[in-house]
Amino acid sequence: MAVRHDPIAKQCRDFDISPAVLGYDKKESNRHPGANVRRKFSEYGVQLKEKQKLKFIYGVQENQFKHYYEIAEKQAGITGENIIKLLERRLDNVVFRMGMAKTRREARQLVRHNHFRVNGKKVNIPSLLLKVGDVVSVKDTSKSSAKFKELAEMAETRLSPSWLEVDKENLTAALKSLPIREELDYEVNEQLIVELYSK
């Protein structure tokens, strides 16, 4: 499936989510005529849109997303919720949730540039799935950089989910439990995604 290159604000409008969900503080514009016109979607169209919304929020491509679905389907519990828990456990998302990146896109870049450690070991794979008990930390030599000093100041005012124990002074975060569906900062009907893949 092709990657959309529309502006972030436009894609947020299309998916009916706030840019803040992605870490952007840009205000929504009223310059788009017909934005409030409700288009009618088929059942397939509604299901596809929910899948595209999750892919957009977490920045994953189709093959990767389908792989998460296959893992979620084999796990105990509700498949749709399992998909969300897998996405939330990605290293780039945890970096974003702990406040060490303004957006998930920036988090992916910082992870690739070796600024983070997982359980003390160098990791540069944004899609790495963390386990309960794993500890993410900023590399010692990165802590003194202007970039991370700025991020640390911003992190002071950001709320972290209850499943993540964040030490803002030492720039670390521990996954103390699995992500909680009810703490999401966006609306999604994940059951529609399961129905889409079940066809």
C-alpha positions as CSV (number, residue, x, y, z in Angstrom):
1,M,0.0,0.0,0.0
2,A,1.3,3.4,-0.9
3,V,2.5,5.8,1.8
4,R,0.5,9.0,2.2
5,H,2.5,12.2,2.0
6,D,-0.4,14.5,2.9
7,P,0.4,17.1,5.7
8,I,0.0,15.7,9.2
9,A,-2.9,18.1,10.0
10,K,-4.8,16.9,7.0
11,Q,-4.4,13.3,7.8
12,C,-5.4,13.9,11.4
13,R,-8.6,15.6,10.1
14,D,-9.3,12.6,7.8
15,F,-8.9,10.2,10.8
16,D,-10.8,12.5,13.2
17,I,-7.9,12.6,15.7
18,S,-6.1,15.5,17.4
19,P,-2.6,16.3,16.2
20,A,-1.7,16.2,19.9
21,V,-2.0,12.4,19.7
22,L,1.0,12.4,17.5
23,G,2.9,14.9,19.6
24,Y,2.2,17.9,17.4
25,D,0.9,21.1,19.0
26,K,-0.2,22.7,15.7
27,K,-3.7,24.1,15.8
28,E,-6.3,22.8,13.4
29,S,-7.1,25.1,10.5
30,N,-10.5,26.2,9.3
31,R,-9.3,26.8,5.8
32,H,-10.5,23.5,4.5
33,P,-14.0,23.8,2.8
34,G,-16.2,20.9,3.2
35,A,-14.3,19.4,6.0
36,N,-17.4,18.8,8.1
37,V,-19.2,17.0,5.2
38,R,-19.8,13.4,6.3
39,R,-18.9,11.0,3.5
40,K,-20.6,7.6,3.5
41,F,-18.4,4.6,3.7
42,S,-19.1,1.0,2.9
43,E,-18.6,-1.6,5.7
44,Y,-15.2,-2.4,4.2
45,G,-14.3,1.3,3.9
46,V,-15.1,1.9,7.6
47,Q,-13.0,-1.1,8.6
48,L,-10.1,0.0,6.4
49,K,-10.1,3.5,7.8
50,E,-9.8,2.2,11.3
51,K,-6.7,0.1,10.3
52,Q,-5.2,3.0,8.4
53,K,-5.7,5.2,11.5
54,L,-3.7,2.9,13.7
55,K,-1.0,2.5,11.1
56,F,-0.8,6.3,10.8
57,I,-0.7,6.9,14.6
58,Y,2.2,4.4,15.2
59,G,3.9,4.9,11.9
60,V,3.9,1.3,10.7
61,Q,3.6,-0.2,7.2
62,E,1.1,-2.8,6.0
63,N,3.4,-5.8,6.3
64,Q,4.4,-4.9,9.8
65,F,0.9,-4.3,10.9
66,K,-0.3,-7.6,9.4
67,H,2.5,-9.3,11.4
68,Y,1.2,-7.7,14.6
69,Y,-2.3,-9.0,13.8
70,E,-1.0,-12.5,13.3
71,I,0.8,-12.3,16.7
72,A,-2.2,-10.8,18.4
73,E,-4.5,-13.5,17.0
74,K,-2.4,-16.3,18.6
75,Q,-2.2,-14.6,22.0
76,A,-4.7,-15.1,24.8
77,G,-7.4,-12.4,25.2
78,I,-9.1,-10.1,22.7
79,T,-7.3,-9.9,19.4
80,G,-8.1,-6.2,18.8
81,E,-6.8,-5.2,22.2
82,N,-3.7,-7.4,21.8
83,I,-2.8,-5.4,18.6
84,I,-2.9,-2.1,20.5
85,K,-0.8,-3.6,23.3
86,L,1.8,-4.7,20.8
87,L,1.9,-1.3,19.2
88,E,2.2,0.4,22.5
89,R,5.1,-1.9,23.5
90,R,7.2,-0.8,20.5
91,L,10.4,0.8,21.6
92,D,9.8,4.0,19.6
93,N,6.4,4.4,21.2
94,V,7.8,3.9,24.7
95,V,10.4,6.5,24.0
96,F,7.6,8.8,23.0
97,R,5.4,7.9,26.0
98,M,8.3,8.6,28.4
99,G,8.7,12.1,27.0
100,M,12.1,11.6,25.3
101,A,10.8,12.5,21.9
102,K,8.3,15.1,20.7
103,T,6.7,12.7,18.2
104,R,6.9,9.0,17.4
105,R,8.6,9.9,14.2
106,E,11.4,11.7,16.1
107,A,11.5,8.7,18.6
108,R,12.2,6.4,15.7
109,Q,15.1,8.6,14.5
110,L,16.6,8.9,18.0
111,V,16.5,5.2,18.5
112,R,18.1,4.5,15.1
113,H,20.9,7.0,16.1
114,N,21.7,4.8,19.1
115,H,20.6,7.3,21.8
116,F,18.9,4.6,23.9
117,R,19.6,1.5,25.8
118,V,17.3,-1.4,26.8
119,N,18.4,-3.1,30.0
120,G,21.8,-1.5,29.6
121,K,22.3,-2.8,26.1
122,K,22.6,-0.8,22.8
123,V,19.5,-1.1,20.7
124,N,18.7,0.8,17.5
125,I,15.6,-1.1,16.4
126,P,12.5,1.2,16.8
127,S,10.1,-1.8,16.3
128,L,11.6,-3.8,19.2
129,L,8.8,-5.1,21.4
130,L,9.5,-4.5,25.1
131,K,8.6,-7.0,27.8
132,V,7.3,-6.3,31.3
133,G,10.4,-5.5,33.4
134,D,12.4,-4.0,30.6
135,V,14.1,-0.7,31.3
136,V,14.7,2.0,28.7
137,S,17.3,4.6,29.3
138,V,19.0,7.5,27.5
139,K,22.6,6.8,26.7
140,D,24.9,8.5,29.2
141,T,26.8,10.5,26.6
142,S,23.5,11.7,25.1
143,K,22.1,13.0,28.4
144,S,24.3,16.1,28.4
145,S,23.4,17.1,24.8
146,A,21.3,20.2,24.2
147,K,18.7,18.0,22.5
148,F,18.0,15.8,25.5
149,K,18.2,18.7,28.0
150,E,15.4,20.3,26.0
151,L,13.4,17.0,25.9
152,A,14.0,16.5,29.6
153,E,12.5,19.9,30.4
154,M,9.5,19.1,28.2
155,A,9.0,15.7,29.8
156,E,8.5,17.4,33.2
157,T,5.0,18.6,32.0
158,R,4.0,15.4,30.2
159,L,1.9,12.7,31.7
160,S,3.0,9.1,31.3
161,P,0.7,6.1,31.3
162,S,0.3,4.1,34.5
163,W,1.9,1.0,32.9
164,L,5.2,2.9,32.4
165,E,7.3,3.9,35.4
166,V,9.2,7.0,34.3
167,D,12.2,8.4,36.2
168,K,12.4,11.9,34.7
169,E,15.5,12.8,36.7
170,N,17.6,9.9,35.4
171,L,15.8,9.7,32.0
172,T,14.7,6.1,32.3
173,A,11.4,4.2,32.0
174,A,10.5,0.8,33.1
175,L,7.6,-1.3,31.7
176,K,5.9,-2.3,34.9
177,S,2.9,-3.9,33.3
178,L,1.3,-4.5,29.9
179,P,-0.3,-1.4,28.3
180,I,-3.9,-0.6,29.3
181,R,-6.4,-0.2,26.5
182,E,-8.5,2.3,28.6
183,E,-5.5,4.8,28.8
184,L,-5.3,5.4,25.1
185,D,-5.4,9.1,24.1
186,Y,-7.3,8.5,20.9
187,E,-10.5,6.7,19.9
188,V,-10.4,3.5,17.8
189,N,-12.7,0.6,17.1
190,E,-10.1,-2.2,16.9
191,Q,-12.8,-4.8,16.4
192,L,-13.4,-3.4,13.0
193,I,-9.8,-4.1,12.2
194,V,-10.1,-7.7,13.3
195,E,-13.2,-8.1,11.1
196,L,-11.3,-6.7,8.2
197,Y,-8.5,-9.3,8.5
198,S,-10.9,-12.1,9.2
199,K,-12.5,-11.9,5.8
